[in-house]
Amino acid sequence: MKWLFTKLPEALGDVGRVFRVSLLIVAAFVVAAAIVPGAVQTAAQAILHATAANVGWMYLLVTTGFVVFVLYLGVSRAGNIRLGPDDEPPEFSFNSWLAMIFSGGMGVGLVFWGVAEPMMHFNDPPLGNGLPRTAAAAQTGMRYAFFHWGVHQWASFVLVGLAIAYVRFRHQSRGLISETLRPVLGDRADGGWGDAVDVLTVVSTVFGVATTLGLGVLQINSGVARLTGLPYGFGIQLLILAVLGGLFMLSAMTPLERGVRGLSNVNMGLAGALLLVVLLLGPTSFIFGVMTQTLGEYLGNVVQMSLVTSPYSGGQWVEQWTIFYWAWGLSWAPFVGSFIARISRGRTIREFVLGVMIVPVALSMLWFATFGGAAIHFEIFENADIAGAVAREVPAGLYALLDQLPGGGLWAVLAILLVCMFLVTSADSATVVLGMFTARGVLNPSRMLRLLWGVAQLLVVVVLLLTGGLESLRTVSIIAAFPFMLLMCVIAVSLYRDVRQDFELQDEKARLLSSRIDNLLLRESERRAAEEAAEEVHPNAPDCDPPDGPGAGG
């Protein structure tokens, strides 16, 4: 008990009110969900339907606005601004930077949904357009998979990441969401308003990361059950979560430059290997054909898909898919954005925007074309019943696809290992970010603080799996994301003001420098003119007095 009151605060580091309030909220949710899971699930569903019915359109409109805003920053004059001193080189190499973005971002989601989403759309076409399990359903499903994992998903990460990196490395300020709002809040960012913003950020991050961890656990459970015959259920999922928790806590003890970066590079190697296996052993020509056609359809229909709300049919497809994805991205934005900001010191805004918006999106599209396209090919032309496997158990689609390839069992083991690595990396990255948020923005939070947040994340995943599995994970993402979405609108306004103020200072310095140069040139020209005037002698001037002057005559 003495250690609890004396040594623990010292081990946690410089934490304050944000840490205590955030931890209290998360703990209250865990206790309530553990004691009365049914009541928590019912309340969450009621909040979800009220949110989707009344403000669902806002998710679509605001997320599309974020895409436009960050692309504008990337291609405009603002793109030249460096996130740090003007002459500072990037902290990490370009390849390691991209690997950490991809691993800390949506790696787990890609593995989970790469086969599952196209197959679920194949079974139940988006917005009820077309007949199930037809070529038209497959085509529409692939287009929406590209859309859901395209630029909209990453725009939220870019916005938060840019805002934090700007204040942290450009202004040498604390890496907190409240600090990004200083152009709007002023000195109130240091008081209760700032603390409220940071608490909201922490809670949103915990639930967003818990959603992804839960999806990964379901994916691993499905693969283990398929390979070993163990049951697919909460007991095995709890055991998997315990093993993964131990692994990422070990990783959390390692410095960022060795831990997360090393794991991220391994993740990219494993993901690339699995991708090549399906691409080369599967229907290669069909995959590239699907990718080419779907990319064209995505680019041609992206505006329309961005703003579809289906108000006339009263259906829930948009709520279950597009709004869920945008909400998931929004709830992940504090974590992914902060983590990307942490590793992006020395990059320009243009590098940041294009690197985060284009490279991961291109890889995501290649992933869906490969896994989703191969699954569709085997389903339509070889009656592999992958769609049936997904209908029975959503995470099973990946393993049903791998069974169609030579050495399917080996590739299933590789897939399970990949999901494990992605989960460890994501959870480890999340402990860094949560530690930063609750330790006044320090870049390297204490190990004890990271461990504490690691345990909190695990407990949230446990109760979410207990209260409803996949459906519960979807529900909590949408609910937790809404208040942070409103906050992100303010972040966008604040970032624009900050960049504009930076330009005004640069322009003022340029005008002052130009004025000083002009004055120096003017003084120099006047000096030279005076010297030339003093030395100049007119060539026709006589050497003596004129004739009518003194001495003329006689």
C-alpha positions in Angstrom: 0.0 0.0 0.0 2.9 2.4 0.8 4.3 1.7 -2.7 1.0 2.6 -4.2 1.0 6.1 -2.7 4.7 6.8 -2.9 6.5 4.9 -5.6 3.7 4.6 -8.1 3.2 8.4 -8.7 7.0 8.7 -9.1 7.0 5.8 -11.6 4.1 7.3 -13.6 5.9 10.6 -14.1 4.4 14.0 -14.5 0.7 13.2 -14.8 -2.2 15.4 -13.8 -5.9 15.9 -14.0 -6.3 14.6 -17.6 -4.8 11.2 -16.6 -7.0 10.8 -13.5 -10.3 11.8 -15.2 -9.6 9.7 -18.3 -8.7 6.6 -16.3 -11.8 7.1 -14.1 -14.1 7.2 -17.2 -12.5 4.1 -18.8 -12.6 2.2 -15.5 -16.3 3.2 -15.0 -17.1 1.8 -18.4 -15.2 -1.5 -17.8 -16.9 -2.0 -14.4 -20.4 -1.3 -15.8 -19.9 -3.5 -18.8 -18.5 -6.3 -16.7 -21.4 -6.2 -14.1 -24.3 -5.5 -16.4 -23.2 -6.2 -20.0 -26.8 -6.5 -21.3 -27.8 -3.1 -20.0 -24.6 -1.5 -21.5 -25.2 -3.1 -24.8 -28.8 -2.0 -24.9 -27.9 1.6 -24.0 -25.1 1.6 -26.6 -27.5 0.4 -29.3 -30.0 3.1 -28.5 -27.3 5.8 -28.6 -26.0 4.4 -31.9 -29.4 4.5 -33.6 -30.2 8.0 -32.4 -26.8 9.2 -33.6 -27.1 7.6 -37.0 -30.7 8.7 -37.5 -30.1 12.4 -36.5 -26.5 13.2 -37.4 -25.3 10.4 -39.6 -25.2 12.8 -42.5 -22.6 14.8 -40.6 -20.1 12.0 -40.6 -20.2 11.9 -44.4 -20.1 15.6 -45.0 -17.4 16.4 -42.4 -15.1 13.5 -43.5 -15.3 14.6 -47.1 -14.5 18.1 -46.0 -11.4 16.8 -44.3 -10.2 15.2 -47.5 -10.5 18.5 -49.4 -8.8 20.5 -46.6 -5.7 18.4 -46.2 -5.2 18.0 -49.9 -5.4 21.8 -50.2 -2.7 22.1 -47.5 -0.5 19.6 -49.3 -0.6 21.2 -52.8 -0.7 24.8 -51.7 2.1 27.1 -50.5 1.7 25.6 -47.1 3.2 22.3 -48.4 6.7 23.9 -48.2 6.6 24.4 -44.5 8.8 21.9 -42.6 7.6 20.3 -39.4 10.5 21.5 -37.4 13.4 24.0 -38.0 13.7 24.9 -41.7 17.0 23.0 -42.1 16.2 19.9 -40.0 16.4 16.6 -41.8 13.8 13.8 -41.2 14.3 11.8 -38.1 13.6 8.4 -39.8 14.3 7.1 -43.2 11.5 7.2 -45.8 11.1 3.4 -45.9 11.0 3.1 -42.1 8.6 6.0 -41.9 6.2 4.4 -44.3 6.4 1.1 -42.5 5.6 2.6 -39.2 2.6 4.6 -40.7 1.2 1.4 -42.2 1.7 -0.8 -39.1 0.5 1.8 -36.7 -2.4 2.7 -38.9 -4.8 0.2 -40.4 -2.8 -3.0 -40.8 -5.0 -5.1 -38.6 -8.1 -3.8 -40.3 -6.8 -4.7 -43.8 -6.1 -8.3 -42.8 -9.5 -8.6 -41.1 -11.6 -7.0 -43.9 -9.5 -7.8 -47.0 -11.6 -10.8 -47.8 -14.5 -10.3 -45.4 -15.8 -6.9 -46.8 -16.0 -7.8 -50.5 -17.6 -11.1 -49.6 -20.2 -9.5 -47.3 -21.1 -7.1 -50.1 -21.2 -10.0 -52.4 -23.7 -11.7 -50.1 -25.7 -8.5 -49.5 -25.1 -5.8 -52.2 -24.5 -2.2 -51.0 -27.7 -0.2 -50.6 -29.7 -3.1 -52.0 -28.5 -2.5 -55.5 -28.6 -5.8 -57.5 -29.0 -9.4 -56.7 -26.8 -11.2 -54.1 -23.9 -13.4 -55.3 -23.8 -12.1 -58.8 -21.0 -10.4 -60.9 -22.7 -7.1 -60.4 -22.7 -7.5 -56.6 -19.0 -8.4 -56.7 -18.2 -5.4 -58.8 -20.1 -3.0 -56.5 -18.7 -4.6 -53.4 -15.1 -4.1 -54.6 -15.8 -0.5 -55.4 -17.1 0.2 -51.9 -14.2 -1.6 -50.4 -11.8 0.7 -52.3 -13.9 3.7 -51.2 -14.0 2.7 -47.5 -10.2 2.2 -47.4 -9.4 5.2 -49.7 -8.5 8.8 -49.0 -11.4 9.5 -46.7 -10.1 7.0 -44.1 -6.7 8.6 -44.0 -7.7 12.2 -44.2 -8.7 12.2 -40.5 -5.3 10.8 -39.5 -3.5 13.5 -41.6 -5.5 16.3 -40.1 -4.8 15.4 -36.5 -1.2 14.4 -37.2 -0.4 17.6 -39.0 -2.0 19.7 -36.2 0.1 18.0 -33.5 3.3 17.9 -35.5 2.9 21.6 -36.3 2.7 22.7 -32.7 5.2 20.2 -31.4 8.0 20.6 -33.9 7.3 24.0 -35.5 6.4 25.9 -32.3 8.3 23.6 -29.9 5.2 23.2 -27.9 3.5 20.2 -26.1 2.2 17.5 -28.4 -1.4 17.7 -27.1 -4.7 18.1 -28.9 -5.5 21.0 -26.6 -2.3 22.7 -27.7 -3.4 22.6 -31.4 -6.5 24.6 -30.4 -4.5 27.6 -29.0 -5.2 29.8 -32.0 -8.9 29.3 -31.2 -9.0 28.9 -27.4 -6.1 31.2 -26.5 -5.0 30.9 -22.9 -8.1 28.7 -22.1 -6.1 25.9 -23.7 -4.1 25.8 -20.4 -7.2 25.5 -18.2 -10.3 23.5 -17.9 -11.2 23.7 -21.6 -7.9 22.3 -22.6 -8.1 19.5 -20.0 -11.6 18.6 -21.3 -10.3 18.4 -24.9 -7.4 16.1 -23.8 -9.7 13.9 -21.8 -12.1 13.5 -24.8 -9.0 12.6 -26.9 -7.8 10.0 -24.5 -11.2 8.3 -24.2 -11.8 8.3 -27.9 -8.3 6.8 -28.5 -8.9 4.0 -25.9 -12.1 2.9 -27.6 -10.8 3.3 -31.1 -7.8 1.2 -30.4 -9.8 -1.4 -28.5 -12.0 -1.8 -31.6 -9.1 -2.8 -33.7 -7.6 -5.0 -31.1 -10.9 -6.8 -30.8 -11.1 -7.3 -34.5 -7.6 -8.8 -34.5 -8.4 -11.2 -31.7 -11.5 -12.4 -33.6 -9.3 -13.0 -36.7 -6.7 -14.9 -34.7 -9.4 -17.0 -33.0 -10.9 -17.9 -36.4 -7.6 -19.0 -37.8 -6.6 -21.0 -34.7 -10.0 -22.7 -34.6 -9.6 -23.7 -38.3 -6.1 -25.1 -37.9 -6.5 -26.8 -34.5 -10.2 -27.5 -34.0 -10.4 -25.3 -30.9 -13.7 -23.5 -30.4 -14.5 -20.0 -31.7 -15.7 -18.2 -28.6 -15.0 -15.9 -25.7 -12.8 -18.2 -23.7 -10.2 -18.7 -26.4 -10.4 -15.0 -27.3 -9.6 -14.2 -23.7 -6.5 -16.5 -23.8 -5.3 -15.0 -27.1 -5.7 -11.5 -25.7 -3.7 -12.4 -22.6 -0.8 -13.7 -24.8 -0.9 -10.7 -27.0 -1.0 -8.4 -24.0 2.1 -9.9 -22.6 3.9 -9.5 -25.9 3.0 -5.9 -26.5 3.9 -5.0 -22.9 7.3 -6.4 -23.5 7.5 -4.3 -26.6 6.4 -1.3 -24.6 9.5 -1.6 -22.5 11.7 -1.1 -25.6 12.5 2.4 -26.9 10.5 3.6 -29.8 13.4 3.7 -32.3 14.1 0.0 -31.6 10.7 -1.5 -30.6 8.0 -0.1 -32.8 10.3 0.6 -35.8 11.7 -2.9 -35.7 8.3 -4.5 -35.4 6.9 -2.3 -38.2 9.7 -3.3 -40.6 9.0 -7.0 -39.8 5.3 -6.4 -40.3 5.8 -4.9 -43.7 8.0 -7.9 -44.6 5.3 -10.4 -43.5 2.5 -8.5 -45.1 4.4 -8.2 -48.4 5.2 -12.0 -48.3 1.5 -12.9 -47.8 0.4 -10.5 -50.5 2.9 -12.0 -53.0 1.7 -15.5 -52.1 -1.9 -14.7 -53.0 -0.9 -12.6 -55.9 1.4 -15.2 -57.5 -0.3 -18.4 -56.5 -3.8 -17.0 -57.0 -5.5 -15.7 -60.2 -2.9 -13.0 -61.0 -4.4 -11.7 -64.2 -7.9 -11.5 -62.7 -6.5 -9.6 -59.7 -4.9 -6.9 -61.8 -8.0 -6.7 -64.0 -10.1 -6.2 -60.8 -7.7 -3.6 -59.5 -7.7 -1.6 -62.7 -11.4 -1.6 -63.2 -12.2 -0.9 -59.6 -9.8 2.0 -59.4 -11.5 3.6 -62.4 -14.9 3.1 -60.8 -13.7 4.5 -57.5 -12.3 7.6 -59.1 -15.4 8.1 -61.2 -17.9 7.7 -58.4 -16.0 8.9 -55.3 -18.0 12.2 -54.9 -21.3 10.4 -55.2 -20.3 7.6 -52.8 -19.0 10.2 -50.3 -22.4 11.8 -49.8 -24.9 8.9 -50.1 -27.2 8.8 -47.1 -30.1 6.8 -48.6 -32.8 9.0 -47.0 -35.6 7.6 -49.2 -35.3 4.0 -48.4 -34.7 4.3 -44.6 -32.2 1.4 -44.8 -29.3 1.0 -42.4 -26.6 0.0 -44.8 -24.8 3.4 -44.7 -24.9 3.3 -40.9 -23.5 -0.3 -40.8 -20.7 0.4 -43.3 -19.7 3.9 -44.4 -20.6 5.7 -41.1 -19.0 2.8 -39.1 -15.7 3.2 -41.2 -15.6 7.0 -40.9 -16.4 6.8 -37.2 -13.7 4.1 -36.7 -11.2 6.3 -38.5 -12.2 9.3 -36.4 -11.9 7.4 -33.2 -8.5 6.2 -34.3 -7.4 9.7 -35.5 -6.0 10.9 -32.1 -3.9 7.7 -31.8 -2.7 7.3 -35.5 -2.4 11.1 -36.0 -0.3 11.5 -32.9 1.8 8.5 -33.7 2.5 9.7 -37.2 3.3 13.2 -35.9 5.7 11.6 -33.5 7.7 9.9 -36.3 7.4 12.8 -38.8 9.8 15.3 -37.4 11.7 17.0 -40.3 9.1 16.2 -43.0 7.5 19.0 -45.0 3.7 19.3 -44.9 3.6 18.2 -48.6 5.6 15.1 -47.7 3.3 14.4 -44.8 0.1 14.8 -46.7 1.1 12.9 -49.8 3.0 10.2 -47.9 0.1 9.5 -45.6 -2.7 10.0 -48.2 -1.2 8.3 -51.2 1.2 5.5 -50.3 -1.0 3.7 -47.6 -4.1 4.2 -49.8 -2.3 2.7 -52.8 -1.2 -0.3 -50.7 -4.7 -0.7 -49.3 -6.2 -0.8 -52.8 -3.6 -3.4 -53.9 -4.4 -5.5 -50.8 -8.2 -5.5 -51.4 -7.7 -6.1 -55.1 -5.5 -9.1 -54.3 -7.4 -10.7 -51.4 -10.9 -9.6 -52.3 -10.4 -10.2 -56.1 -8.9 -13.7 -55.5 -11.8 -14.6 -53.2 -14.4 -13.4 -55.8 -12.6 -15.4 -58.5 -12.6 -18.6 -56.5 -16.2 -18.0 -55.5 -17.6 -17.3 -58.9 -15.6 -19.6 -61.1 -14.7 -22.5 -58.7 -17.6 -22.5 -56.2 -15.2 -22.3 -53.3 -18.0 -21.2 -50.8 -15.9 -18.4 -49.4 -19.0 -16.3 -49.3 -20.7 -19.0 -47.2 -17.8 -19.1 -44.8 -18.0 -15.4 -44.3 -21.7 -15.6 -43.8 -21.2 -18.1 -41.0 -18.2 -16.5 -39.4 -16.9 -13.1 -40.7 -13.1 -13.6 -39.9 -13.1 -17.0 -41.6 -13.0 -15.6 -45.1 -9.3 -15.1 -45.1 -8.5 -18.7 -44.2 -11.1 -20.0 -46.7 -9.3 -18.1 -49.4 -5.9 -19.4 -48.3 -7.2 -23.0 -48.4 -7.6 -22.6 -52.2 -3.9 -22.0 -52.6 -1.1 -24.6 -52.6 0.2 -25.0 -49.0 -2.9 -23.3 -47.6 -2.2 -24.3 -44.0 1.3 -22.7 -44.1 -0.1 -19.4 -45.4 -2.8 -19.5 -42.7 0.0 -19.7 -40.0 1.7 -16.8 -41.7 -1.6 -14.8 -41.6 -2.1 -15.5 -37.9 1.5 -14.4 -37.2 1.0 -11.3 -39.2 -2.2 -10.3 -37.3 -0.4 -11.0 -34.0 2.5 -8.7 -35.1 0.1 -6.0 -36.2 -1.8 -6.1 -33.0 1.4 -5.9 -30.9 2.6 -2.9 -32.9 -0.7 -1.1 -32.8 -1.1 -1.7 -29.0 2.5 -0.7 -28.4 2.1 2.5 -30.4 -1.1 3.3 -28.6 0.5 3.1 -25.2 3.1 5.7 -26.4 0.4 8.0 -27.6 -1.8 7.6 -24.5 1.2 8.2 -22.3 2.0 11.4 -24.3 -1.6 12.7 -23.9 -1.7 12.0 -20.1 1.9 13.1 -19.3 1.5 16.7 -20.5 2.7 15.9 -24.0 6.2 14.5 -23.3 7.7 12.6 -26.3 8.8 9.6 -24.1 6.3 8.8 -21.4 7.4 6.6 -18.5 7.3 2.8 -18.9 4.9 2.4 -15.9 2.4 4.9 -17.5 2.6 3.0 -20.8 2.0 -0.3 -19.0 -1.0 1.1 -17.1 -2.6 2.2 -20.4 -1.8 -1.2 -21.9 -3.8 -2.9 -19.2 -6.7 -0.4 -19.6 -6.9 -1.2 -23.3 -6.9 -4.9 -22.7 -9.8 -4.6 -20.2 -11.8 -2.6 -22.6 -11.4 -5.2 -25.3 -12.4 -7.9 -22.9 -15.7 -6.3 -21.9 -16.5 -5.3 -25.6 -16.0 -9.0 -26.6 -18.1 -10.0 -23.7 -21.0 -7.6 -24.5 -21.4 -8.4 -28.2 -18.3 -9.2 -30.2 -18.1 -7.6 -33.6 -21.4 -5.7 -33.3 -20.3 -4.2 -30.0 -17.0 -3.2 -31.5 -18.8 -1.4 -34.3 -21.3 0.3 -32.0 -18.7 1.8 -29.6 -16.6 3.1 -32.5 -19.5 5.2 -33.8 -20.6 6.5 -30.4 -17.1 7.4 -29.3 -16.2 9.1 -32.5 -19.0 11.7 -32.7 -17.8 14.2 -30.1 -14.2 14.0 -31.4 -15.5 14.6 -35.0 -16.9 17.9 -33.8 -13.6 18.7 -32.1 -11.7 17.9 -35.3 -13.7 20.6 -37.1 -12.3 23.1 -34.6 -8.8 21.6 -35.1 -9.0 22.2 -38.8 -10.0 25.9 -38.2 -7.2 26.3 -35.7 -4.6 24.7 -38.0 -5.6 27.0 -40.9 -5.2 30.0 -38.6 -1.8 28.8 -37.4 -0.5 28.3 -41.0 -1.9 31.6 -42.1 -0.2 33.3 -39.2 3.0 31.6 -40.1 2.7 33.0 -43.6 2.0 36.5 -42.3 5.1 36.3 -40.2 7.1 35.1 -43.2 5.7 37.8 -45.4 6.4 40.4 -42.8 10.0 39.2 -42.5 10.3 39.2 -46.3 8.9 42.8 -46.5 11.3 44.0 -43.8 14.3 42.3 -45.4 13.3 43.8 -48.8 12.9 47.2 -47.2 16.3 47.0 -45.6 17.9 45.8 -48.8 16.3 48.7 -50.7 17.5 51.2 -48.1 21.0 49.8 -48.4 20.9 49.9 -52.2 19.5 53.5 -52.1 22.2 54.7 -49.7 24.9 53.0 -51.8 23.5 54.5 -55.0 23.3 58.0 -53.5 26.9 57.6 -52.2 28.1 56.6 -55.7 26.2 59.4 -57.3 27.8 61.9 -55.0 31.2 60.6 -55.7 30.7 60.7 -59.4 29.3 64.2 -59.2 32.3 65.4 -57.3 34.8 63.8 -59.7 33.0 64.6 -62.9 34.4 67.3 -65.2 32.5 68.4 -68.3 34.7 67.7 -71.4 33.9 71.1 -73.1 34.6 73.2 -70.0 37.5 75.8 -70.5 40.6 75.7 -68.4 40.5 79.6 -68.0 38.1 82.3 -67.4 35.6 83.2 -70.2 36.4 86.1 -72.6 34.1 88.6 -70.9 35.6 87.9 -67.5 38.3 89.8 -65.7 41.4 90.4 -67.9 39.5 90.6 -71.2 40.2 93.5 -73.6 42.8 95.5 -75.4 
